[in-house]
C-alpha cells in the first residue's frame, strides 16, 4: 500500500542528480527556438482551458453547496418553494457550464 514511500528517496535522489548534472548545450539554434516559441502557445491554451474548467467547477461546487443547503432549509418550511429553489441551484451550476464553454473556445484556438 505504501510502496511509493519506499521508492520516494530514490526518486528524489535521481531527480536531484539530473538537475545537478551540467548541460552541454548553452544556446539552442534559432530554428529550434522559433519552433519552441510557436508550439508553447498551444500548450498554454490547453493549460488555460484546464484552469478555466477547474476554477469554474470549484466555484460552482461552492455555490451549489450554499444554495442547495439554503434551498433544502426553505423547502422544509414551505414545500411549494421547490421550483424556485431548483432554479437558484441551477443558476449556480451554470458557472461550471460557462467554464466549459471558455475551455472549448481556448482549445479551439490552440
Secondary structure by P-SEA (a helix, b strand, c coil): ccccccaaaaaaaaaaaaaacccccccccaaaaaaaaaaaaaaaaaaaaaaaaaaaaaaaaaaaaaaaaaaaaaaaacccaaaaaaaaaaaaaaaaaaaaaaaaaaaaac
